[in-house]
Amino acid sequence: MPKTNHFNIGDLMERGIRLIGNSQERVHKHWHKLLEMIEKGEINPLKMVFRRAALEELDKVYHKFAKMEDDMQKVFAQTRLSFAPAPGTPVLTTFKS
């Protein structure tokens, strides 16, 4: 049976068990207010995204993020299906090992 992080997820799914409470923050409490603030221009969520990286380079990005190097905070992972960067967002960055 396949396992995820040493946990037999297949057995769990076959029994119809539902896991609840695995999020980091109760976003549903805040998102209506935040969306309203974004629409009014009171906050700009694009300021959170510091880098745009190719999917193939996420291993390098992860190591930099873990070491808190290069202002690594929020990274947009670009795939072959991603749209071009929107105005005000970072362009694709290449990372050295």
C-alpha positions, 0 to 999 in steps of 0.5 A: 500500500502506498504511503505518504510521510510513513502514513498509509493514506490509502487505507484512510481513504478507503474507510471514508475517514475525513481529516479536519483541522490541518490548516495553519490559519483560519483564513475563512474568518478573514478573507471577506474583509481582506478581499474588500480591502484589496478591492478598495486598494487599501492593501496590495497583496502583490507586495508579499511576492518577492520572487518568481521561480521556475518549478525546476529550481524550487529545490534551490529556492527551498534551501535559500528560504530555509536559510532566510537568504536573499529576502526569500519570503513568498515565492511564486512557482512558475510552471509551463502553464503559468500566465506571464507576470502581471504588472507589479509582480516580480519577473522570473529569477534564476538561482545559483546553487 
